[in-house]
Each structure stands twice: as structure tokens, then as C-alpha cells.
Amino acid sequence: MRLWHDHLLPKLPRPQLLGQHRECCALRGDGWRKKHKTVNYVFSYSPYRLYLYHMKVMNEMKRRGYKNDPLWENPLYRGKTCPPYKNEQLIRTCNNEGEPVYPEHNQEYLQECIKNLEEKGINL
């Protein structure tokens, strides 16, 4: 489980992009606060940041002509098995436009993601 660096989303091959959508859905739902070393940092922030990241993924999917369930475009939605957030539970935090949603998605993390993809035989 990994959230790819935001800047890689437009370059990801189809399987990785669609996999990223599934990861976001899982994290927003029953996976919220379930420990996994590569994504633990997301739990240090409001779930709204994960929603913002997920929207970047879904916008890239739309740009490529893929469809997603529009229910995921609601920041309060958590999937079919989780109750939705109440407005007051979701503290909104924003980043500057064009910057990664998570501060951890820095240049070092970008290089780590590129190396990980190269190890999978994917050269961007």
C-alpha cells in the first residue's frame, strides 16, 4: 500500500492509477487508522487531506476517460460499510494549489516513488 507522489499521478500507468483509487477508497473507509508503514503518515492529518488526494486521483482518472462512483466525490463519504463523517468530524485543511497534499510528498519521496516504479519495470 502506497500513496504515490502527487506529481506522478498524470504519469502513472493505468493499473497503478486504478490501484491508487482502490487504495484511497480503502483508506477512506474501513482502512482508516489501520497501521501500514508506508501510509501511516496520513493518519497524522485530517481525513480531509486524504479526500483531497483522492480527488486528484479521480480527476486524473476522468481526464483519461475512466469512470468512478461519484459518491466518492463527497468528502463525507466513506464507502458502503462505513457511516459517513459528520461535518464537524472532518476538519478541513488545505494545501497551496499545485503543491502535494501531504508534506511528506517531498523531493526525496518523489525519488523513492520513481525508484519503486522502476523496480516494477515502469520507467516514467
C-alpha positions as CSV (number, residue, x, y, z in Angstrom):
1,M,0.0,0.0,0.0
2,R,1.5,3.3,-1.1
3,L,0.2,6.8,-2.0
4,W,2.2,7.8,-5.0
5,H,3.7,11.3,-5.0
6,D,1.1,13.7,-6.3
7,H,3.2,14.8,-9.2
8,L,3.4,11.2,-10.6
9,L,-0.4,10.8,-10.9
10,P,-0.5,12.0,-14.5
11,K,2.3,9.7,-15.5
12,L,1.2,6.5,-13.7
13,P,0.2,3.6,-16.0
14,R,-3.4,2.5,-15.9
15,P,-3.0,-0.3,-13.3
16,Q,-1.2,1.9,-10.8
17,L,-3.6,4.7,-11.2
18,L,-6.7,2.5,-10.7
19,G,-4.9,0.7,-7.9
20,Q,-4.3,4.1,-6.3
21,H,-8.1,4.8,-6.5
22,R,-8.8,1.4,-4.7
23,E,-6.2,2.3,-2.0
24,C,-7.8,5.6,-1.4
25,C,-11.2,4.1,-1.1
26,A,-9.9,1.5,1.4
27,L,-8.1,4.1,3.5
28,R,-11.2,6.4,3.5
29,G,-13.4,3.5,4.6
30,D,-12.5,0.6,6.9
31,G,-8.8,1.2,6.5
32,W,-8.8,4.5,8.3
33,R,-6.2,4.3,11.2
34,K,-5.2,0.7,10.3
35,K,-1.4,0.8,10.5
36,H,0.7,0.2,7.4
37,K,4.3,1.6,7.4
38,T,4.1,3.3,4.0
39,V,0.9,5.2,4.7
40,N,0.9,5.8,8.5
41,Y,1.7,9.5,7.9
42,V,-1.8,10.1,6.5
43,F,-3.3,9.4,9.9
44,S,-1.4,12.4,11.4
45,Y,-3.7,14.7,9.4
46,S,-7.4,15.3,8.9
47,P,-9.2,12.7,6.7
48,Y,-10.0,15.7,4.5
49,R,-6.4,15.6,3.2
50,L,-7.0,12.1,2.0
51,Y,-10.1,13.2,0.3
52,L,-8.1,16.0,-1.4
53,Y,-5.5,13.5,-2.6
54,H,-8.3,11.1,-3.7
55,M,-9.8,13.9,-5.7
56,K,-6.5,14.3,-7.6
57,V,-6.6,10.6,-8.4
58,M,-10.2,10.7,-9.6
59,N,-9.6,13.9,-11.6
60,E,-6.7,12.1,-13.4
61,M,-9.0,9.1,-14.0
62,K,-11.6,11.3,-15.5
63,R,-9.0,13.0,-17.7
64,R,-8.2,9.6,-19.1
65,G,-11.8,8.7,-19.6
66,Y,-12.2,6.3,-16.7
67,K,-15.3,6.4,-14.5
68,N,-15.5,6.3,-10.7
69,D,-18.5,6.1,-8.4
70,P,-19.5,9.8,-7.9
71,L,-20.3,9.1,-4.3
72,W,-16.5,9.2,-3.6
73,E,-16.5,12.9,-4.6
74,N,-18.3,13.7,-1.4
75,P,-15.7,14.4,1.3
76,L,-18.0,12.8,4.0
77,Y,-18.5,9.5,2.1
78,R,-16.6,6.5,3.5
79,G,-17.9,3.7,1.4
80,K,-20.8,1.3,1.7
81,T,-19.7,-0.3,5.0
82,C,-18.7,2.8,7.0
83,P,-21.0,5.6,8.3
84,P,-20.2,8.9,6.6
85,Y,-18.4,11.6,8.5
86,K,-20.4,14.3,10.2
87,N,-19.3,17.8,9.0
88,E,-17.8,18.6,12.4
89,Q,-15.7,15.4,12.3
90,L,-13.9,16.4,9.1
91,I,-11.7,19.4,9.9
92,R,-10.9,20.9,6.5
93,T,-7.2,21.6,5.8
94,C,-5.9,22.7,2.5
95,N,-2.6,23.0,0.8
96,N,-1.5,25.5,-1.8
97,E,-2.7,24.8,-5.3
98,G,-0.1,22.8,-7.2
99,E,1.7,21.5,-4.0
100,P,1.4,18.0,-2.7
101,V,-1.5,17.4,-0.3
102,Y,0.9,15.8,2.2
103,P,4.2,17.5,3.2
104,E,5.8,14.0,3.2
105,H,5.4,14.0,-0.6
106,N,8.7,16.0,-1.0
107,Q,11.5,15.6,-3.5
108,E,13.0,12.7,-1.5
109,Y,9.7,10.9,-1.6
110,L,9.3,11.6,-5.3
111,Q,12.6,9.9,-5.9
112,E,11.6,7.0,-3.7
113,C,8.4,6.5,-5.7
114,I,10.3,6.7,-9.0
115,K,12.7,4.1,-7.8
116,N,9.9,1.9,-6.6
117,L,8.2,2.1,-10.0
118,E,11.5,1.3,-11.8
119,E,11.8,-1.8,-9.7
120,K,8.4,-2.8,-11.0
121,G,9.7,-2.3,-14.6
122,I,7.9,1.0,-15.0
123,N,10.0,3.8,-16.4
124,L,8.3,7.2,-16.5
